[in-house]
């Protein structure tokens, strides 16, 4: 299903009727919560209902909607209000945008190197792993300069949908070595675009311009086996 946060990332509060419920979980047709995936952590959020509230512990998408699990044994009925933690969402958007910038630079500068893993962290760092055998790690340690240059350019960031088959046939849109972005029920896939720099399939949340991100530094470069290189990135300040 197409998530509300993919269409309207600015909506952080939302009311919806409970479609189904069991102790500790409620099903909603739509929600502003990003459920996690693609290396991005799920949003932090609070559910409130007529006689209580609880923190969301996980979100699971199925064909009927989104199951929100929460730290209570109550079975919710009636209208539910969801509030997303704005600061944490903003951090995830920032890190995910920066990961796309790093990915685009590595893809361009190192012969189309593919992503083998990625993870955003709540501590304000992220790591990206690439299939880069026999590469000089000093070149990877110098990536902070071109990343910060893209931040200074303040390029717009947006998203659009295209047919999955067309995207799969377009070089550079699918960057992972192991997995492809999910095909929607409508046969479409979401493409995130940094204007003039990059396009790639992605279902996560992002900033609306690169200039909204803080400058970064390369914290560490590791060899993860013969093929893989892991780059850990954090904020400069």
Buried (B, 14 or more C-beta within 10 A) or exposed (E): BBBBBBEEBEBBEBEBEBBEBEEBBBBBEBBBBBBBBBBBBBBBBBBBBEEEEBEBBEBBBEEEBBBBBBEBEBEBEEEBBBBBBEEBBBBBBBBBBBBBBBBBBBBBEBEEBBBBBBBBBEEBBBBBBBBBEEBEBEBBBEBBEBBBEBBEBEBEBEBEBBBBEEBBEEEEBBBBBEEBBBBBEEEBBBBBBBBEBBBBBBBBBBBEBBBBBEEBBBBBBEEEEEBBBBBBBBBEE
